[in-house]
Amino acid sequence: MINPIILSKIALWTITIVAATILLRGKKINRRNRFGFLLAGTIIFGFIYGKLSPLNPNPMSLLNNLFLNLKGAPVPVPIQLSIIMLLLMLGFVIISNRSICGWGCQLGLLQDALYRVPTPKFNVSKKVTAITRILFFIVFTALLFYSGMNILGLMDPFGLFQLSLTTISGLTLLSITLASMVFYRPWCRFLCPFGLTGLVAEQFSLFRPRINRDECVNCMQCVNACPTGAMKDFFEENSFHNDCFACGECIQACRVNALNWSRNQRSK
């Protein structure tokens, strides 16, 4: 039987994603209420649930647990539950473009909040972030299956929320904290294995930014507002788009009501 605390977090994740999707569709997200969501989510999904249970799930840990199960390592979460939880997370991604990462992952929310510190901002191409994640995923799986070393567990910055950091995970967290002030969600976009899995899954998302071409005036404000470059891919109708974390910045930036969070474009 699933721990009732974990069940309550899954329920709260679901409510949050539904609420986020409704607000995005209604164009009700702005920087003030988005920041409120970031702080509340970090506290509730991170520190409060971290205090309630040592098995405080997050998208990264679910994938890590699955691979540990496949390796045959001792894991407190059985493989059947790992698979169900991972499929649930991917379901959230496909329904409403990476909303689980953008609105439910405690470390992702913390990074998003830190990005608002007024410092110079930098970005890199989707090719760079994708290759980095692929290489890290290869190293992670190779070390796990050939030597039994779980580098993801050693680096795990989510230990912050249980206040149980080691030297390695503490240094990882410090690096993420500093990097987050100048680069949007560095852990998610450079290292997180679920970030890589989610990037693939989000290419099939139902709800995501869609442009009404009859209303669009090509001002590029939405493209300029996007912290990852995903909106440039949506604008150019590229077949593979960059990470979109459902932050709503693009919709807020559009001044001609040409951008919608929807399943279909209203007009070509």
Residue pairs with C-beta under 8 A, 6 or more apart in sequence:
2 81
3 53
3 55
5 49
5 52
5 53
5 55
6 53
6 55
6 57
9 45
9 49
9 56
9 57
10 57
10 85
10 88
12 44
12 45
13 45
13 92
13 100
13 104
14 92
16 41
16 103
16 104
17 92
17 95
17 96
17 99
17 100
17 103
17 104
20 29
20 37
20 96
20 99
20 102
20 103
20 246
21 95
21 96
21 99
21 207
21 261
23 29
23 33
23 248
24 96
24 207
24 246
24 248
24 251
24 261
25 207
25 260
25 261
25 262
27 251
27 252
27 260
27 261
29 247
29 248
29 251
29 252
30 248
30 252
31 252
34 247
34 248
35 113
35 116
37 103
37 109
38 109
38 110
38 112
38 113
39 113
41 103
41 104
41 106
41 109
42 106
42 109
42 110
42 113
45 58
45 104
45 105
45 106
45 109
46 56
46 106
46 107
46 109
46 110
46 160
46 161
47 106
47 161
49 56
49 106
49 161
50 56
50 106
50 161
50 162
50 163
51 162
54 162
55 76
55 77
56 106
56 158
56 161
56 162
57 85
58 105
58 106
58 107
58 158
59 89
59 100
59 101
59 104
59 105
59 192
59 194
59 198
60 105
60 107
60 152
60 156
60 158
60 192
60 193
60 194
61 156
61 158
62 82
62 85
62 86
62 89
62 194
63 86
63 193
63 194
63 197
64 150
64 152
64 153
64 193
65 75
65 77
65 82
66 79
66 82
66 83
66 86
67 140
67 141
67 144
68 75
68 144
68 150
69 75
69 77
69 78
69 79
69 82
70 79
71 144
71 145
71 148
73 148
73 150
75 82
77 85
89 100
89 194
89 198
90 197
90 198
90 201
92 99
92 100
92 104
93 99
93 100
93 101
93 198
93 201
93 202
93 205
94 201
94 202
94 204
94 205
94 206
95 205
95 206
95 207
96 205
96 206
96 207
96 208
96 246
97 202
97 205
97 207
97 208
97 209
97 244
97 246
98 198
98 202
98 205
98 243
98 244
98 245
98 246
99 246
100 198
101 108
101 188
101 194
101 195
101 198
101 245
102 108
102 112
102 245
102 246
102 247
103 109
103 246
105 188
106 158
106 161
107 157
107 158
107 160
107 176
107 187
107 188
108 185
108 187
108 188
108 245
110 160
110 180
111 176
111 180
111 184
111 185
111 186
111 187
111 188
112 184
112 185
112 245
112 247
114 177
114 180
114 181
115 121
115 180
115 181
115 183
115 184
115 185
115 227
117 181
119 181
119 182
120 182
121 182
121 183
121 184
121 227
122 182
122 183
123 183
123 184
123 227
123 228
123 229
125 229
125 242
126 229
126 233
126 240
126 241
126 242
126 243
129 189
129 190
129 242
129 243
130 196
130 199
132 190
132 191
133 189
133 190
133 191
133 192
133 193
133 195
133 196
133 199
134 196
136 190
136 191
136 193
137 193
137 196
139 151
140 150
140 151
140 152
140 193
143 149
143 150
143 151
144 150
144 151
152 193
154 166
154 168
154 169
155 168
155 169
155 172
155 191
156 169
156 172
157 165
157 169
157 172
157 173
157 176
157 187
159 165
159 166
159 169
159 173
160 173
165 173
176 186
176 187
179 186
180 186
183 189
184 227
184 228
185 228
185 243
185 245
187 195
188 195
188 243
188 245
189 195
189 228
189 243
195 243
198 243
199 243
202 208
202 241
202 243
202 244
203 240
203 241
206 263
207 261
207 262
207 263
208 234
208 244
208 261
209 222
209 230
209 231
209 234
209 244
209 250
209 251
209 259
209 260
209 261
210 234
210 259
210 260
210 261
210 262
210 263
210 264
210 265
210 266
211 234
211 235
211 258
211 259
211 260
211 265
212 257
212 258
212 259
212 260
212 265
212 266
212 267
213 258
213 265
213 267
213 268
214 266
214 267
214 268
215 256
215 257
215 258
215 267
216 256
216 258
216 259
217 256
217 258
219 255
219 256
220 235
221 253
221 254
221 255
222 231
222 235
222 250
222 251
222 253
222 254
222 259
223 231
223 232
223 235
223 250
224 253
225 231
225 249
225 250
225 252
225 253
226 232
226 244
226 249
226 250
227 247
227 249
228 242
228 243
228 244
228 245
229 242
230 241
230 242
230 243
230 244
231 244
231 250
232 242
233 240
233 241
233 242
234 241
234 244
234 250
246 261
248 261
250 259
251 259
251 260
251 261
260 266
